[in-house]
């Protein structure tokens, strides 16, 4: 793609701003609304169901995103997603009806998925091949930065419940204006559809047969991210943490991921992604199991969160990289779609399972379940033989 007019900001820079804003919206919305509902005495199971609405909307959008993109193009899809989020955000503190909150979360999920899908694909197309790996890494880290900063908005709540939502909506409006003024109205290239739909199920089965282990991390990452941001504020309030302490603890989970993302990627290049995923999963699982023992010790939780976030915060990207290592090249686009669907399934399950565990059991079960999932994943790695799959 070529740009014939001189632009004030580069397209890559603008797309990075888009993804930072998307990370901020998810990082803010999940914990703040969980605190609102907990303070209103709403059960953790209902709280978890509501949090899953965001990912239900995202899942639904992922099923039609390609067709919508083909019709309206990259720029309009990003703008449409940003407008949905921008309009929905200020309505949360102004409306107390839970049914309307559910609908608003669906809209935010649809909008976030639309701008995620379009901006990530657009960046891959406009980036020269020799810079693609670097720019996609920066793209992923930018989302992590936004997601880590989002929970800090809890500290703005004493100035009024509307304040953090309104400020984020204004930020979305500014970034959307930048997209509208500076980005070209580009349509995607049409893909070859000669193979038809009949090969779709066979292709999916082959991907699972060859790379089932590499596709599990996307489920775990979605589950962990949604459960931590939706259920941990409830856990924290019930164990004696203040809203301010919760706001400052959650970002350390993302900070740990940002710190160790590149080192883990380097180690996986050198020693193999399977072994790094198994080691990170087993250590992260053990650290999750320690959290209930620590209780409400703020500095103990801070250290655990930073270490655990560093170990499992790169699971989605490492899993995709491992899939790229072991799958034939022509199966990679379909594998990316499957990973995205897995992420949404995990994100929907996380708040619901975690909320139900805390409602019918104890608060600490939130982390026991997380720990057992990661340990089970690591043990499953012993059964996975990619060489056998490729030979078949």
C-alpha positions in Angstrom: 0.0 0.0 0.0 1.4 3.4 -1.0 0.5 6.8 0.4 0.6 9.6 -2.2 0.0 12.5 0.2 2.4 13.6 2.9 0.9 12.9 6.3 1.7 14.5 9.7 1.7 11.1 11.5 2.7 7.7 10.1 0.0 5.1 9.7 1.9 2.7 12.0 1.9 5.4 14.8 -1.8 6.0 14.4 -2.6 2.3 14.6 -0.5 2.0 17.7 -2.6 4.8 19.3 -5.7 2.9 18.3 -4.6 -0.2 20.0 -3.4 1.6 23.2 -6.9 3.2 23.4 -8.5 -0.3 22.9 -6.3 -1.7 25.8 -7.3 1.2 28.0 -11.0 0.6 27.4 -10.8 -3.1 28.4 -8.3 -2.5 31.3 -10.7 0.2 32.7 -14.1 -1.3 32.1 -13.7 -4.8 33.6 -12.4 -3.9 37.1 -14.4 -0.6 37.5 -17.7 -2.3 36.7 -16.9 -5.2 38.9 -16.3 -2.9 41.8 -19.6 -1.0 41.0 -21.5 -4.3 41.1 -19.8 -5.7 44.2 -20.6 -2.4 46.1 -24.2 -2.8 45.1 -24.3 -6.3 46.6 -24.6 -8.2 43.3 -23.4 -11.8 43.5 -20.0 -12.7 42.0 -21.7 -15.2 39.7 -23.9 -12.5 38.2 -20.9 -10.1 38.1 -19.0 -12.7 36.1 -21.9 -13.3 33.7 -22.0 -9.5 33.0 -18.2 -9.3 32.4 -18.5 -12.1 29.9 -20.9 -10.0 27.8 -17.9 -8.0 26.4 -16.3 -11.1 25.1 -19.6 -12.5 23.7 -19.8 -9.3 21.6 -16.2 -9.7 20.6 -16.8 -13.4 19.6 -19.9 -12.5 17.6 -18.0 -9.8 15.7 -15.1 -12.1 14.9 -17.5 -14.4 13.0 -18.4 -11.6 10.6 -15.4 -9.3 10.7 -13.9 -10.5 7.4 -17.2 -9.9 5.5 -17.7 -6.5 7.0 -14.1 -5.5 6.2 -14.6 -6.5 2.6 -17.6 -4.3 2.3 -16.5 -1.1 4.1 -12.7 -1.2 4.3 -10.1 -0.7 7.0 -10.7 2.9 7.9 -14.5 2.7 8.2 -14.3 -0.5 10.3 -11.9 1.1 12.8 -13.9 4.2 13.0 -17.1 2.2 13.5 -15.6 0.3 16.3 -14.2 3.4 18.0 -17.6 5.2 17.8 -19.4 2.2 19.4 -17.0 2.2 22.3 -16.9 6.0 22.6 -20.7 6.2 22.8 -21.1 3.3 25.2 -18.5 4.3 27.8 -20.1 7.4 29.3 -23.5 5.6 29.6 -22.3 3.1 32.2 -22.2 5.5 35.2 -25.3 7.3 34.0 -27.5 4.2 33.8 -27.9 1.7 36.7 -30.0 -0.9 34.9 -28.1 -4.2 34.7 -29.9 -5.3 31.5 -28.8 -2.1 29.7 -25.2 -2.6 31.1 -25.2 -6.1 29.5 -26.1 -4.5 26.1 -23.5 -1.8 26.5 -20.9 -4.4 27.2 -21.9 -6.3 24.1 -21.5 -3.1 22.1 -18.0 -2.4 23.6 -17.0 -6.0 22.8 -18.2 -5.6 19.1 -16.4 -2.3 18.8 -13.1 -3.5 20.4 -13.0 -6.6 18.2 -13.7 -4.5 15.0 -10.8 -2.1 15.6 -8.5 -4.9 16.8 -9.1 -7.0 13.7 -8.8 -4.1 11.2 -5.8 -2.4 12.8 -3.7 -5.5 13.3 -4.3 -6.7 9.7 -3.8 -3.2 8.3 -0.5 -2.9 10.1 0.7 -6.2 8.7 -0.1 -5.0 5.1 1.5 -1.5 5.3 4.6 -2.6 7.1 7.6 -3.7 5.0 8.5 -7.3 5.4 11.9 -6.5 7.1 10.1 -4.5 9.8 7.0 -6.6 10.2 8.2 -8.6 13.2 9.3 -5.5 15.1 6.1 -3.6 14.4 3.8 -6.4 15.4 5.8 -6.8 18.7 5.4 -3.1 19.3 1.7 -3.4 18.5 1.3 -6.2 21.1 3.2 -4.3 23.7 1.1 -1.2 23.1 -2.1 -3.1 23.9 -0.4 -4.4 27.0 0.5 -0.8 28.1 -3.0 0.4 27.6 -4.4 -2.6 29.4 -2.0 -2.1 32.3 -2.8 1.6 32.7 -6.6 1.1 32.5 -7.2 -0.1 36.1 -5.5 3.0 37.4 -8.7 4.9 36.5 -10.2 3.4 39.7 -8.3 6.2 41.5 -10.4 8.8 39.6 -13.7 7.5 41.0 -13.6 9.7 44.1 -14.0 12.7 41.7 -17.1 11.2 40.3 -18.1 7.9 38.7 -18.5 9.6 35.3 -14.9 11.0 35.2 -12.8 8.0 34.1 -15.4 7.0 31.5 -15.7 10.5 30.1 -12.0 11.0 29.9 -11.6 7.7 28.0 -14.4 8.6 25.6 -12.7 11.9 24.9 -9.5 10.0 24.2 -11.3 7.7 21.8 -12.8 10.8 20.0 -9.4 12.3 19.5 -7.8 9.1 18.2 -10.9 8.6 15.9 -10.4 12.1 14.6 -6.8 11.3 13.8 -7.8 8.1 12.0 -10.4 10.1 10.0 -8.1 12.9 9.0 -4.8 11.0 8.5 -5.5 7.5 7.3 -6.5 6.6 3.7 -9.8 4.9 2.9 -8.3 1.5 1.9 -10.1 -1.6 0.9 -8.5 -5.1 1.5 -7.3 -7.2 -1.3 -9.7 -9.9 -2.3 -8.6 -13.3 -1.3 -8.7 -16.4 -3.6 -11.8 -18.3 -2.7 -11.4 -21.0 -5.2 -11.1 -23.8 -2.7 -14.6 -23.2 -1.4 -16.2 -24.0 1.9 -16.1 -27.7 1.6 -12.4 -27.8 2.7 -13.0 -25.7 5.8 -13.8 -28.4 8.3 -11.1 -30.7 6.9 -8.6 -27.8 7.3 -9.7 -27.1 10.8 -9.4 -30.8 11.8 -5.9 -30.9 10.3 -4.8 -27.8 12.3 -6.1 -29.3 15.5 -4.3 -32.6 14.8 -1.0 -30.9 14.1 -1.0 -28.1 16.6 -3.6 -28.7 19.4 -1.0 -27.9 22.1 0.0 -24.6 20.4 -3.6 -23.5 20.3 -4.3 -24.0 24.1 -2.4 -20.9 25.2 -4.9 -18.6 23.5 -7.7 -20.1 25.6 -5.7 -19.8 28.8 -4.6 -16.3 28.1 -8.2 -15.2 27.4 -9.4 -16.9 30.6 -6.6 -15.5 32.7 -7.0 -11.9 31.4 -10.8 -11.7 31.8 -10.8 -13.5 35.2 -8.1 -11.3 36.7 -9.7 -8.0 35.6 -13.3 -9.0 36.3 -13.0 -11.3 39.4 -9.9 -10.1 41.2 -11.5 -6.7 42.2 -14.2 -8.8 44.0 -11.5 -11.1 45.5 -9.6 -8.1 46.7 -12.6 -6.4 48.3 -13.6 -9.6 50.1 -10.1 -10.2 51.5 -9.7 -6.6 52.8 -7.9 -4.7 50.0 -9.1 -1.2 49.2 -10.2 -0.1 45.8 -7.1 2.0 45.5 -4.8 -1.0 46.3 -6.7 -3.1 43.7 -6.2 -0.3 41.2 -2.4 -0.3 41.7 -2.0 -4.1 41.9 -3.7 -5.0 38.5 -1.3 -3.0 36.4 1.7 -5.0 37.8 0.3 -8.1 36.2 0.6 -6.4 32.8 3.9 -4.8 33.6 5.4 -8.2 34.3 4.2 -9.3 30.9 5.8 -6.3 29.2 9.1 -6.9 31.0 9.5 -10.6 30.1 7.8 -10.6 26.7 11.0 -10.1 24.7 13.2 -12.3 26.9 10.8 -15.2 26.7 10.6 -14.7 22.9 14.4 -14.8 22.7 14.5 -17.9 24.9 11.9 -19.6 22.8 13.9 -18.9 19.6 16.9 -20.5 21.2 15.6 -23.4 23.2 12.2 -24.1 21.5 8.8 -22.7 22.2 7.3 -25.9 23.6 9.7 -26.1 26.5 9.5 -22.4 27.3 5.6 -22.6 27.3 5.8 -25.6 29.6 8.2 -24.0 32.0 6.3 -20.7 32.1 3.0 -22.5 32.5 4.2 -24.7 35.4 5.9 -21.8 37.3 2.9 -19.5 36.6 0.5 -22.2 37.8 2.4 -22.7 41.1 2.5 -18.9 41.7 -1.3 -18.7 41.2 -1.7 -21.4 43.8 0.3 -19.3 46.3 -1.9 -16.2 46.0 -4.6 -17.5 48.5 -1.9 -18.2 51.0 -0.6 -14.6 50.8 -4.1 -13.3 51.4 -4.3 -9.5 51.4 -0.6 -8.8 51.8 -0.2 -5.9 49.3 3.5 -6.2 48.6 3.4 -10.0 48.5 0.6 -9.8 45.9 2.5 -7.2 44.0 5.5 -9.4 43.6 3.5 -12.5 42.8 1.5 -10.6 40.1 4.5 -9.2 38.5 6.2 -12.6 38.3 3.1 -14.5 37.2 2.2 -11.8 34.6 5.7 -12.0 33.2 5.5 -15.8 32.9 2.0 -16.2 31.4 1.5 -12.7 29.9 3.0 -13.8 26.5 1.1 -17.0 26.2 -1.1 -15.8 23.3 1.9 -14.6 21.1 4.1 -17.6 22.0 1.3 -20.0 21.2 0.8 -18.4 17.8 4.6 -18.4 17.2 4.7 -22.1 18.1 1.8 -22.8 15.7 3.7 -21.0 12.9 6.7 -23.3 13.7 4.8 -26.6 13.2 2.0 -25.8 10.7 2.3 -25.6 6.9 2.3 -22.0 5.8 -1.1 -22.2 4.0 -2.8 -23.2 7.3 -1.5 -20.2 9.3 -4.4 -17.8 8.5 -7.0 -20.3 9.6 -4.9 -21.1 12.7 -4.9 -17.4 13.6 -8.7 -17.3 13.3 -9.0 -20.4 15.6 -6.7 -18.8 18.1 -8.9 -15.7 18.2 -12.0 -17.8 18.7 -10.2 -19.7 21.5 -9.3 -16.4 23.2 -12.9 -15.2 23.2 -14.1 -18.6 24.5 -11.6 -18.4 27.4 -12.6 -14.7 28.0 -16.3 -15.7 28.2 -15.6 -18.6 30.5 -13.1 -16.8 32.8 -15.4 -14.3 34.6 -18.3 -16.9 34.8 -16.3 -19.8 36.2 -14.3 -17.6 38.5 -17.4 -15.8 39.7 -19.3 -19.0 40.3 -16.3 -20.5 42.2 -16.2 -17.5 44.6 -20.0 -17.5 45.0 -20.5 -21.2 45.8 -17.0 -21.8 47.3 -14.4 -19.4 48.6 -12.6 -16.4 47.1 -9.3 -18.3 46.9 -10.8 -20.8 44.4 -10.3 -18.1 41.8 -6.6 -18.6 41.9 -6.7 -22.4 42.6 -8.6 -22.9 39.3 -6.2 -20.7 37.4 -3.1 -22.5 38.8 -4.5 -26.0 38.1 -5.3 -25.0 34.5 -1.8 -23.9 33.8 -0.2 -26.9 35.5 -2.5 -29.2 33.5 -1.4 -27.5 30.3 2.3 -28.0 31.1 1.7 -31.7 31.8 -0.2 -32.0 28.5 2.9 -30.8 26.8 4.6 -34.1 27.6 2.0 -35.9 25.4 2.4 -33.6 22.4 4.7 -34.7 19.6 4.8 -32.2 16.8 7.1 -34.4 14.7 4.5 -37.2 14.6 1.8 -34.8 13.6 3.8 -33.4 10.7 4.7 -36.9 9.4 1.0 -37.8 9.3 
